[in-house]
Amino acid sequence: MASKTKDLRSATEDIERVKKLAYKQFGFREYLVNPIEMDATDPSRHCLFEVMGVTYKVEDGSISVEPAED
């Protein structure tokens, strides 16, 4: 059975794009940003990330805090 592999370089690049957005536009330190999801082409259009237990949502360049899940 052949093993399927995935090129993780693109995932690493996407993670860095979210971290840079969080830092440059919103002032979060990159090492504190934990990316959750992002738009396939542009993280400023849509992304979710967590910083110190708080989840933030970016939609069209605007940031908001996501309510905590119980």
mmCIF file of the N, C-alpha and C atoms, coordinates in Angstrom:
data_MODEL
# 
_entry.id   MODEL 
# 
loop_
_atom_site.group_PDB 
_atom_site.id 
_atom_site.type_symbol 
_atom_site.label_atom_id 
_atom_site.label_alt_id 
_atom_site.label_comp_id 
_atom_site.label_asym_id 
_atom_site.label_entity_id 
_atom_site.label_seq_id 
_atom_site.pdbx_PDB_ins_code 
_atom_site.Cartn_x 
_atom_site.Cartn_y 
_atom_site.Cartn_z 
_atom_site.occupancy 
_atom_site.B_iso_or_equiv 
_atom_site.pdbx_formal_charge 
_atom_site.auth_seq_id 
_atom_site.auth_comp_id 
_atom_site.auth_asym_id 
_atom_site.auth_atom_id 
_atom_site.pdbx_PDB_model_num 
ATOM 1   N N  . MET A 1 1  ? 0.843   -1.174 0.000  1.00 0.00 ? 1  MET A N  1 
ATOM 2   C CA . MET A 1 1  ? 0.000   0.000  0.000  1.00 0.00 ? 1  MET A CA 1 
ATOM 3   C C  . MET A 1 1  ? 0.891   1.242  0.000  1.00 0.00 ? 1  MET A C  1 
ATOM 4   N N  . ALA A 1 2  ? 0.662   2.112  -0.956 1.00 0.00 ? 2  ALA A N  1 
ATOM 5   C CA . ALA A 1 2  ? 1.473   3.324  -1.077 1.00 0.00 ? 2  ALA A CA 1 
ATOM 6   C C  . ALA A 1 2  ? 1.078   4.334  -0.007 1.00 0.00 ? 2  ALA A C  1 
ATOM 7   N N  . SER A 1 3  ? 2.076   4.974  0.533  1.00 0.00 ? 3  SER A N  1 
ATOM 8   C CA . SER A 1 3  ? 1.859   5.992  1.556  1.00 0.00 ? 3  SER A CA 1 
ATOM 9   C C  . SER A 1 3  ? 1.539   7.320  0.888  1.00 0.00 ? 3  SER A C  1 
ATOM 10  N N  . LYS A 1 4  ? 0.523   8.012  1.392  1.00 0.00 ? 4  LYS A N  1 
ATOM 11  C CA . LYS A 1 4  ? 0.200   9.338  0.883  1.00 0.00 ? 4  LYS A CA 1 
ATOM 12  C C  . LYS A 1 4  ? 0.915   10.363 1.747  1.00 0.00 ? 4  LYS A C  1 
ATOM 13  N N  . THR A 1 5  ? 1.497   11.332 1.093  1.00 0.00 ? 5  THR A N  1 
ATOM 14  C CA . THR A 1 5  ? 2.185   12.385 1.830  1.00 0.00 ? 5  THR A CA 1 
ATOM 15  C C  . THR A 1 5  ? 1.563   13.727 1.478  1.00 0.00 ? 5  THR A C  1 
ATOM 16  N N  . LYS A 1 6  ? 1.752   14.672 2.357  1.00 0.00 ? 6  LYS A N  1 
ATOM 17  C CA . LYS A 1 6  ? 1.247   16.029 2.152  1.00 0.00 ? 6  LYS A CA 1 
ATOM 18  C C  . LYS A 1 6  ? 2.397   17.000 2.349  1.00 0.00 ? 6  LYS A C  1 
ATOM 19  N N  . ASP A 1 7  ? 2.490   17.954 1.466  1.00 0.00 ? 7  ASP A N  1 
ATOM 20  C CA . ASP A 1 7  ? 3.527   18.973 1.569  1.00 0.00 ? 7  ASP A CA 1 
ATOM 21  C C  . ASP A 1 7  ? 3.122   19.969 2.658  1.00 0.00 ? 7  ASP A C  1 
ATOM 22  N N  . LEU A 1 8  ? 3.802   19.938 3.773  1.00 0.00 ? 8  LEU A N  1 
ATOM 23  C CA . LEU A 1 8  ? 3.458   20.798 4.902  1.00 0.00 ? 8  LEU A CA 1 
ATOM 24  C C  . LEU A 1 8  ? 4.038   22.204 4.798  1.00 0.00 ? 8  LEU A C  1 
ATOM 25  N N  . ARG A 1 9  ? 4.836   22.449 3.778  1.00 0.00 ? 9  ARG A N  1 
ATOM 26  C CA . ARG A 1 9  ? 5.390   23.796 3.623  1.00 0.00 ? 9  ARG A CA 1 
ATOM 27  C C  . ARG A 1 9  ? 4.280   24.818 3.421  1.00 0.00 ? 9  ARG A C  1 
ATOM 28  N N  . SER A 1 10 ? 3.245   24.452 2.665  1.00 0.00 ? 10 SER A N  1 
ATOM 29  C CA . SER A 1 10 ? 2.157   25.408 2.454  1.00 0.00 ? 10 SER A CA 1 
ATOM 30  C C  . SER A 1 10 ? 1.418   25.674 3.758  1.00 0.00 ? 10 SER A C  1 
ATOM 31  N N  . ALA A 1 11 ? 1.255   24.648 4.587  1.00 0.00 ? 11 ALA A N  1 
ATOM 32  C CA . ALA A 1 11 ? 0.609   24.844 5.890  1.00 0.00 ? 11 ALA A CA 1 
ATOM 33  C C  . ALA A 1 11 ? 1.451   25.778 6.754  1.00 0.00 ? 11 ALA A C  1 
ATOM 34  N N  . THR A 1 12 ? 2.743   25.592 6.748  1.00 0.00 ? 12 THR A N  1 
ATOM 35  C CA . THR A 1 12 ? 3.640   26.449 7.522  1.00 0.00 ? 12 THR A CA 1 
ATOM 36  C C  . THR A 1 12 ? 3.565   27.889 7.022  1.00 0.00 ? 12 THR A C  1 
ATOM 37  N N  . GLU A 1 13 ? 3.513   28.063 5.707  1.00 0.00 ? 13 GLU A N  1 
ATOM 38  C CA . GLU A 1 13 ? 3.405   29.412 5.142  1.00 0.00 ? 13 GLU A CA 1 
ATOM 39  C C  . GLU A 1 13 ? 2.090   30.065 5.551  1.00 0.00 ? 13 GLU A C  1 
ATOM 40  N N  . ASP A 1 14 ? 1.001   29.308 5.549  1.00 0.00 ? 14 ASP A N  1 
ATOM 41  C CA . ASP A 1 14 ? -0.301  29.843 5.952  1.00 0.00 ? 14 ASP A CA 1 
ATOM 42  C C  . ASP A 1 14 ? -0.299  30.241 7.420  1.00 0.00 ? 14 ASP A C  1 
ATOM 43  N N  . ILE A 1 15 ? 0.295   29.431 8.264  1.00 0.00 ? 15 ILE A N  1 
ATOM 44  C CA . ILE A 1 15 ? 0.402   29.744 9.691  1.00 0.00 ? 15 ILE A CA 1 
ATOM 45  C C  . ILE A 1 15 ? 1.149   31.060 9.868  1.00 0.00 ? 15 ILE A C  1 
ATOM 46  N N  . GLU A 1 16 ? 2.238   31.223 9.153  1.00 0.00 ? 16 GLU A N  1 
ATOM 47  C CA . GLU A 1 16 ? 3.027   32.454 9.245  1.00 0.00 ? 16 GLU A CA 1 
ATOM 48  C C  . GLU A 1 16 ? 2.236   33.661 8.741  1.00 0.00 ? 16 GLU A C  1 
ATOM 49  N N  . ARG A 1 17 ? 1.415   33.476 7.724  1.00 0.00 ? 17 ARG A N  1 
ATOM 50  C CA . ARG A 1 17 ? 0.604   34.588 7.205  1.00 0.00 ? 17 ARG A CA 1 
ATOM 51  C C  . ARG A 1 17 ? -0.393  35.066 8.257  1.00 0.00 ? 17 ARG A C  1 
ATOM 52  N N  . VAL A 1 18 ? -1.024  34.143 8.961  1.00 0.00 ? 18 VAL A N  1 
ATOM 53  C CA . VAL A 1 18 ? -1.973  34.523 10.017 1.00 0.00 ? 18 VAL A CA 1 
ATOM 54  C C  . VAL A 1 18 ? -1.230  35.221 11.157 1.00 0.00 ? 18 VAL A C  1 
ATOM 55  N N  . LYS A 1 19 ? -0.083  34.685 11.550 1.00 0.00 ? 19 LYS A N  1 
ATOM 56  C CA . LYS A 1 19 ? 0.696   35.291 12.628 1.00 0.00 ? 19 LYS A CA 1 
ATOM 57  C C  . LYS A 1 19 ? 1.139   36.705 12.270 1.00 0.00 ? 19 LYS A C  1 
ATOM 58  N N  . LYS A 1 20 ? 1.582   36.903 11.023 1.00 0.00 ? 20 LYS A N  1 
ATOM 59  C CA . LYS A 1 20 ? 2.012   38.235 10.588 1.00 0.00 ? 20 LYS A CA 1 
ATOM 60  C C  . LYS A 1 20 ? 0.839   39.211 10.556 1.00 0.00 ? 20 LYS A C  1 
ATOM 61  N N  . LEU A 1 21 ? -0.319  38.761 10.097 1.00 0.00 ? 21 LEU A N  1 
ATOM 62  C CA . LEU A 1 21 ? -1.509  39.611 10.101 1.00 0.00 ? 21 LEU A CA 1 
ATOM 63  C C  . LEU A 1 21 ? -1.860  40.027 11.521 1.00 0.00 ? 21 LEU A C  1 
ATOM 64  N N  . ALA A 1 22 ? -1.883  39.068 12.438 1.00 0.00 ? 22 ALA A N  1 
ATOM 65  C CA . ALA A 1 22 ? -2.233  39.359 13.834 1.00 0.00 ? 22 ALA A CA 1 
ATOM 66  C C  . ALA A 1 22 ? -1.255  40.362 14.443 1.00 0.00 ? 22 ALA A C  1 
ATOM 67  N N  . TYR A 1 23 ? 0.002   40.270 14.072 1.00 0.00 ? 23 TYR A N  1 
ATOM 68  C CA . TYR A 1 23 ? 1.014   41.187 14.601 1.00 0.00 ? 23 TYR A CA 1 
ATOM 69  C C  . TYR A 1 23 ? 0.936   42.568 13.938 1.00 0.00 ? 23 TYR A C  1 
ATOM 70  N N  . LYS A 1 24 ? 0.977   42.586 12.608 1.00 0.00 ? 24 LYS A N  1 
ATOM 71  C CA . LYS A 1 24 ? 1.061   43.861 11.892 1.00 0.00 ? 24 LYS A CA 1 
ATOM 72  C C  . LYS A 1 24 ? -0.217  44.688 11.984 1.00 0.00 ? 24 LYS A C  1 
ATOM 73  N N  . GLN A 1 25 ? -1.376  44.042 11.939 1.00 0.00 ? 25 GLN A N  1 
ATOM 74  C CA . GLN A 1 25 ? -2.624  44.810 11.944 1.00 0.00 ? 25 GLN A CA 1 
ATOM 75  C C  . GLN A 1 25 ? -3.209  45.001 13.333 1.00 0.00 ? 25 GLN A C  1 
ATOM 76  N N  . PHE A 1 26 ? -2.952  44.049 14.236 1.00 0.00 ? 26 PHE A N  1 
ATOM 77  C CA . PHE A 1 26 ? -3.647  44.098 15.520 1.00 0.00 ? 26 PHE A CA 1 
ATOM 78  C C  . PHE A 1 26 ? -2.723  44.108 16.734 1.00 0.00 ? 26 PHE A C  1 
ATOM 79  N N  . GLY A 1 27 ? -1.409  43.999 16.519 1.00 0.00 ? 27 GLY A N  1 
ATOM 80  C CA . GLY A 1 27 ? -0.450  44.171 17.600 1.00 0.00 ? 27 GLY A CA 1 
ATOM 81  C C  . GLY A 1 27 ? -0.174  42.961 18.484 1.00 0.00 ? 27 GLY A C  1 
ATOM 82  N N  . PHE A 1 28 ? -0.664  41.785 18.108 1.00 0.00 ? 28 PHE A N  1 
ATOM 83  C CA . PHE A 1 28 ? -0.381  40.585 18.902 1.00 0.00 ? 28 PHE A CA 1 
ATOM 84  C C  . PHE A 1 28 ? 1.027   40.084 18.606 1.00 0.00 ? 28 PHE A C  1 
ATOM 85  N N  . ARG A 1 29 ? 1.738   39.661 19.616 1.00 0.00 ? 29 ARG A N  1 
ATOM 86  C CA . ARG A 1 29 ? 3.056   39.067 19.420 1.00 0.00 ? 29 ARG A CA 1 
ATOM 87  C C  . ARG A 1 29 ? 2.895   37.743 18.682 1.00 0.00 ? 29 ARG A C  1 
ATOM 88  N N  . GLU A 1 30 ? 3.693   37.554 17.632 1.00 0.00 ? 30 GLU A N  1 
ATOM 89  C CA . GLU A 1 30 ? 3.551   36.375 16.779 1.00 0.00 ? 30 GLU A CA 1 
ATOM 90  C C  . GLU A 1 30 ? 3.672   35.065 17.547 1.00 0.00 ? 30 GLU A C  1 
ATOM 91  N N  . TYR A 1 31 ? 4.538   35.013 18.535 1.00 0.00 ? 31 TYR A N  1 
ATOM 92  C CA . TYR A 1 31 ? 4.748   33.753 19.259 1.00 0.00 ? 31 TYR A CA 1 
ATOM 93  C C  . TYR A 1 31 ? 3.541   33.384 20.132 1.00 0.00 ? 31 TYR A C  1 
ATOM 94  N N  . LEU A 1 32 ? 2.623   34.324 20.379 1.00 0.00 ? 32 LEU A N  1 
ATOM 95  C CA . LEU A 1 32 ? 1.429   34.038 21.168 1.00 0.00 ? 32 LEU A CA 1 
ATOM 96  C C  . LEU A 1 32 ? 0.233   33.613 20.307 1.00 0.00 ? 32 LEU A C  1 
ATOM 97  N N  . VAL A 1 33 ? 0.333   33.816 18.988 1.00 0.00 ? 33 VAL A N  1 
ATOM 98  C CA . VAL A 1 33 ? -0.780  33.565 18.076 1.00 0.00 ? 33 VAL A CA 1 
ATOM 99  C C  . VAL A 1 33 ? -0.830  32.090 17.685 1.00 0.00 ? 33 VAL A C  1 
ATOM 100 N N  . ASN A 1 34 ? -2.000  31.483 17.887 1.00 0.00 ? 34 ASN A N  1 
ATOM 101 C CA . ASN A 1 34 ? -2.236  30.098 17.490 1.00 0.00 ? 34 ASN A CA 1 
ATOM 102 C C  . ASN A 1 34 ? -3.314  30.104 16.398 1.00 0.00 ? 34 ASN A C  1 
ATOM 103 N N  . PRO A 1 35 ? -2.925  30.046 15.115 1.00 0.00 ? 35 PRO A N  1 
ATOM 104 C CA . PRO A 1 35 ? -3.899  30.070 14.030 1.00 0.00 ? 35 PRO A CA 1 
ATOM 105 C C  . PRO A 1 35 ? -4.821  28.853 14.075 1.00 0.00 ? 35 PRO A C  1 
ATOM 106 N N  . ILE A 1 36 ? -6.105  29.089 13.779 1.00 0.00 ? 36 ILE A N  1 
ATOM 107 C CA . ILE A 1 36 ? -7.095  28.012 13.769 1.00 0.00 ? 36 ILE A CA 1 
ATOM 108 C C  . ILE A 1 36 ? -7.566  27.738 12.346 1.00 0.00 ? 36 ILE A C  1 
ATOM 109 N N  . GLU A 1 37 ? -7.950  28.798 11.620 1.00 0.00 ? 37 GLU A N  1 
ATOM 110 C CA . GLU A 1 37 ? -8.354  28.632 10.227 1.00 0.00 ? 37 GLU A CA 1 
ATOM 111 C C  . GLU A 1 37 ? -8.180  29.950 9.501  1.00 0.00 ? 37 GLU A C  1 
ATOM 112 N N  . MET A 1 38 ? -8.174  29.856 8.159  1.00 0.00 ? 38 MET A N  1 
ATOM 113 C CA . MET A 1 38 ? -8.046  31.069 7.354  1.00 0.00 ? 38 MET A CA 1 
ATOM 114 C C  . MET A 1 38 ? -8.643  30.863 5.980  1.00 0.00 ? 38 MET A C  1 
ATOM 115 N N  . ASP A 1 39 ? -8.962  31.973 5.330  1.00 0.00 ? 39 ASP A N  1 
ATOM 116 C CA . ASP A 1 39 ? -9.376  31.964 3.942  1.00 0.00 ? 39 ASP A CA 1 
ATOM 117 C C  . ASP A 1 39 ? -8.242  31.381 3.106  1.00 0.00 ? 39 ASP A C  1 
ATOM 118 N N  . ALA A 1 40 ? -8.589  30.650 2.080  1.00 0.00 ? 40 ALA A N  1 
ATOM 119 C CA . ALA A 1 40 ? -7.570  29.972 1.271  1.00 0.00 ? 40 ALA A CA 1 
ATOM 120 C C  . ALA A 1 40 ? -6.595  30.923 0.589  1.00 0.00 ? 40 ALA A C  1 
ATOM 121 N N  . THR A 1 41 ? -7.011  32.158 0.355  1.00 0.00 ? 41 THR A N  1 
ATOM 122 C CA . THR A 1 41 ? -6.130  33.082 -0.362 1.00 0.00 ? 41 THR A CA 1 
ATOM 123 C C  . THR A 1 41 ? -5.665  34.284 0.444  1.00 0.00 ? 41 THR A C  1 
ATOM 124 N N  . ASP A 1 42 ? -6.462  34.715 1.422  1.00 0.00 ? 42 ASP A N  1 
ATOM 125 C CA . ASP A 1 42 ? -6.131  35.954 2.125  1.00 0.00 ? 42 ASP A CA 1 
ATOM 126 C C  . ASP A 1 42 ? -6.638  35.905 3.568  1.00 0.00 ? 42 ASP A C  1 
ATOM 127 N N  . PRO A 1 43 ? -5.736  35.827 4.553  1.00 0.00 ? 43 PRO A N  1 
ATOM 128 C CA . PRO A 1 43 ? -6.184  35.751 5.938  1.00 0.00 ? 43 PRO A CA 1 
ATOM 129 C C  . PRO A 1 43 ? -6.908  37.011 6.423  1.00 0.00 ? 43 PRO A C  1 
ATOM 130 N N  . SER A 1 44 ? -6.716  38.145 5.764  1.00 0.00 ? 44 SER A N  1 
ATOM 131 C CA . SER A 1 44 ? -7.434  39.353 6.203  1.00 0.00 ? 44 SER A CA 1 
ATOM 132 C C  . SER A 1 44 ? -8.908  39.317 5.796  1.00 0.00 ? 44 SER A C  1 
ATOM 133 N N  . ARG A 1 45 ? -9.259  38.455 4.847  1.00 0.00 ? 45 ARG A N  1 
ATOM 134 C CA . ARG A 1 45 ? -10.673 38.276 4.484  1.00 0.00 ? 45 ARG A CA 1 
ATOM 135 C C  . ARG A 1 45 ? -11.395 37.432 5.519  1.00 0.00 ? 45 ARG A C  1 
ATOM 136 N N  . HIS A 1 46 ? -10.730 36.394 5.995  1.00 0.00 ? 46 HIS A N  1 
ATOM 137 C CA . HIS A 1 46 ? -11.298 35.563 7.060  1.00 0.00 ? 46 HIS A CA 1 
ATOM 138 C C  . HIS A 1 46 ? -10.189 34.757 7.719  1.00 0.00 ? 46 HIS A C  1 
ATOM 139 N N  . CYS A 1 47 ? -10.142 34.811 9.035  1.00 0.00 ? 47 CYS A N  1 
ATOM 140 C CA . CYS A 1 47 ? -9.300  33.888 9.792  1.00 0.00 ? 47 CYS A CA 1 
ATOM 141 C C  . CYS A 1 47 ? -9.749  33.863 11.242 1.00 0.00 ? 47 CYS A C  1 
ATOM 142 N N  . LEU A 1 48 ? -9.412  32.778 11.895 1.00 0.00 ? 48 LEU A N  1 
ATOM 143 C CA . LEU A 1 48 ? -9.609  32.625 13.335 1.00 0.00 ? 48 LEU A CA 1 
ATOM 144 C C  . LEU A 1 48 ? -8.256  32.309 13.935 1.00 0.00 ? 48 LEU A C  1 
ATOM 145 N N  . PHE A 1 49 ? -7.973  32.922 15.080 1.00 0.00 ? 49 PHE A N  1 
ATOM 146 C CA . PHE A 1 49 ? -6.757  32.576 15.808 1.00 0.00 ? 49 PHE A CA 1 
ATOM 147 C C  . PHE A 1 49 ? -6.997  32.772 17.290 1.00 0.00 ? 49 PHE A C  1 
ATOM 148 N N  . GLU A 1 50 ? -6.156  32.134 18.076 1.00 0.00 ? 50 GLU A N  1 
ATOM 149 C CA . GLU A 1 50 ? -6.280  32.208 19.527 1.00 0.00 ? 50 GLU A CA 1 
ATOM 150 C C  . GLU A 1 50 ? -5.034  32.853 20.108 1.00 0.00 ? 50 GLU A C  1 
ATOM 151 N N  . VAL A 1 51 ? -5.230  33.690 21.103 1.00 0.00 ? 51 VAL A N  1 
ATOM 152 C CA . VAL A 1 51 ? -4.128  34.302 21.837 1.00 0.00 ? 51 VAL A CA 1 
ATOM 153 C C  . VAL A 1 51 ? -4.463  34.191 23.316 1.00 0.00 ? 51 VAL A C  1 
ATOM 154 N N  . MET A 1 52 ? -3.656  33.444 24.027 1.00 0.00 ? 52 MET A N  1 
ATOM 155 C CA . MET A 1 52 ? -3.798  33.293 25.477 1.00 0.00 ? 52 MET A CA 1 
ATOM 156 C C  . MET A 1 52 ? -5.222  32.913 25.887 1.00 0.00 ? 52 MET A C  1 
ATOM 157 N N  . GLY A 1 53 ? -5.798  31.949 25.176 1.00 0.00 ? 53 GLY A N  1 
ATOM 158 C CA . GLY A 1 53 ? -7.104  31.421 25.527 1.00 0.00 ? 53 GLY A CA 1 
ATOM 159 C C  . GLY A 1 53 ? -8.297  32.187 24.986 1.00 0.00 ? 53 GLY A C  1 
ATOM 160 N N  . VAL A 1 54 ? -8.053  33.279 24.274 1.00 0.00 ? 54 VAL A N  1 
ATOM 161 C CA . VAL A 1 54 ? -9.134  34.069 23.682 1.00 0.00 ? 54 VAL A CA 1 
ATOM 162 C C  . VAL A 1 54 ? -9.101  33.857 22.168 1.00 0.00 ? 54 VAL A C  1 
ATOM 163 N N  . THR A 1 55 ? -10.266 33.549 21.586 1.00 0.00 ? 55 THR A N  1 
ATOM 164 C CA . THR A 1 55 ? -10.351 33.330 20.144 1.00 0.00 ? 55 THR A CA 1 
ATOM 165 C C  . THR A 1 55 ? -10.817 34.610 19.456 1.00 0.00 ? 55 THR A C  1 
ATOM 166 N N  . TYR A 1 56 ? -10.072 34.993 18.433 1.00 0.00 ? 56 TYR A N  1 
ATOM 167 C CA . TYR A 1 56 ? -10.372 36.190 17.656 1.00 0.00 ? 56 TYR A CA 1 
ATOM 168 C C  . TYR A 1 56 ? -10.769 35.791 16.240 1.00 0.00 ? 56 TYR A C  1 
ATOM 169 N N  . LYS A 1 57 ? -11.699 36.560 15.676 1.00 0.00 ? 57 LYS A N  1 
ATOM 170 C CA . LYS A 1 57 ? -12.167 36.322 14.312 1.00 0.00 ? 57 LYS A CA 1 
ATOM 171 C C  . LYS A 1 57 ? -11.917 37.580 13.495 1.00 0.00 ? 57 LYS A C  1 
ATOM 172 N N  . VAL A 1 58 ? -11.310 37.413 12.334 1.00 0.00 ? 58 VAL A N  1 
ATOM 173 C CA . VAL A 1 58 ? -11.086 38.521 11.410 1.00 0.00 ? 58 VAL A CA 1 
ATOM 174 C C  . VAL A 1 58 ? -11.987 38.300 10.200 1.00 0.00 ? 58 VAL A C  1 
ATOM 175 N N  . GLU A 1 59 ? -12.799 39.303 9.889  1.00 0.00 ? 59 GLU A N  1 
ATOM 176 C CA . GLU A 1 59 ? -13.668 39.296 8.714  1.00 0.00 ? 59 GLU A CA 1 
ATOM 177 C C  . GLU A 1 59 ? -13.472 40.609 7.969  1.00 0.00 ? 59 GLU A C  1 
ATOM 178 N N  . ASP A 1 60 ? -13.019 40.522 6.748  1.00 0.00 ? 60 ASP A N  1 
ATOM 179 C CA . ASP A 1 60 ? -12.799 41.711 5.896  1.00 0.00 ? 60 ASP A CA 1 
ATOM 180 C C  . ASP A 1 60 ? -11.993 42.788 6.624  1.00 0.00 ? 60 ASP A C  1 
ATOM 181 N N  . GLY A 1 61 ? -10.937 42.366 7.316  1.00 0.00 ? 61 GLY A N  1 
ATOM 182 C CA . GLY A 1 61 ? -10.028 43.300 7.970  1.00 0.00 ? 61 GLY A CA 1 
ATOM 183 C C  . GLY A 1 61 ? -10.446 43.777 9.344  1.00 0.00 ? 61 GLY A C  1 
ATOM 184 N N  . SER A 1 62 ? -11.650 43.408 9.793  1.00 0.00 ? 62 SER A N  1 
ATOM 185 C CA . SER A 1 62 ? -12.132 43.810 11.124 1.00 0.00 ? 62 SER A CA 1 
ATOM 186 C C  . SER A 1 62 ? -12.006 42.632 12.086 1.00 0.00 ? 62 SER A C  1 
ATOM 187 N N  . ILE A 1 63 ? -11.615 42.937 13.308 1.00 0.00 ? 63 ILE A N  1 
ATOM 188 C CA . ILE A 1 63 ? -11.405 41.886 14.293 1.00 0.00 ? 63 ILE A CA 1 
ATOM 189 C C  . ILE A 1 63 ? -12.521 41.929 15.358 1.00 0.00 ? 63 ILE A C  1 
ATOM 190 N N  . SER A 1 64 ? -12.876 40.744 15.839 1.00 0.00 ? 64 SER A N  1 
ATOM 191 C CA . SER A 1 64 ? -13.839 40.634 16.942 1.00 0.00 ? 64 SER A CA 1 
ATOM 192 C C  . SER A 1 64 ? -13.453 39.444 17.796 1.00 0.00 ? 64 SER A C  1 
ATOM 193 N N  . VAL A 1 65 ? -13.965 39.440 19.013 1.00 0.00 ? 65 VAL A N  1 
ATOM 194 C CA . VAL A 1 65 ? -13.715 38.331 19.925 1.00 0.00 ? 65 VAL A CA 1 
ATOM 195 C C  . VAL A 1 65 ? -14.855 37.331 19.773 1.00 0.00 ? 65 VAL A C  1 
ATOM 196 N N  . GLU A 1 66 ? -14.498 36.071 19.618 1.00 0.00 ? 66 GLU A N  1 
ATOM 197 C CA . GLU A 1 66 ? -15.484 35.016 19.514 1.00 0.00 ? 66 GLU A CA 1 
ATOM 198 C C  . GLU A 1 66 ? -15.928 34.611 20.922 1.00 0.00 ? 66 GLU A C  1 
ATOM 199 N N  . PRO A 1 67 ? -17.211 34.409 21.128 1.00 0.00 ? 67 PRO A N  1 
ATOM 200 C CA . PRO A 1 67 ? -17.683 33.968 22.453 1.00 0.00 ? 67 PRO A CA 1 
ATOM 201 C C  . PRO A 1 67 ? -17.064 32.633 22.846 1.00 0.00 ? 67 PRO A C  1 
ATOM 202 N N  . ALA A 1 68 ? -16.781 32.489 24.113 1.00 0.00 ? 68 ALA A N  1 
ATOM 203 C CA . ALA A 1 68 ? -16.217 31.228 24.619 1.00 0.00 ? 68 ALA A CA 1 
ATOM 204 C C  . ALA A 1 68 ? -17.260 30.129 24.531 1.00 0.00 ? 68 ALA A C  1 
ATOM 205 N N  . GLU A 1 69 ? -16.782 28.946 24.162 1.00 0.00 ? 69 GLU A N  1 
ATOM 206 C CA . GLU A 1 69 ? -17.692 27.788 24.132 1.00 0.00 ? 69 GLU A CA 1 
ATOM 207 C C  . GLU A 1 69 ? -17.748 27.173 25.507 1.00 0.00 ? 69 GLU A C  1 
ATOM 208 N N  . ASP A 1 70 ? -18.944 26.802 25.928 1.00 0.00 ? 70 ASP A N  1 
ATOM 209 C CA . ASP A 1 70 ? -19.113 26.172 27.249 1.00 0.00 ? 70 ASP A CA 1 
ATOM 210 C C  . ASP A 1 70 ? -18.920 24.686 27.183 1.00 0.00 ? 70 ASP A C  1 
# 
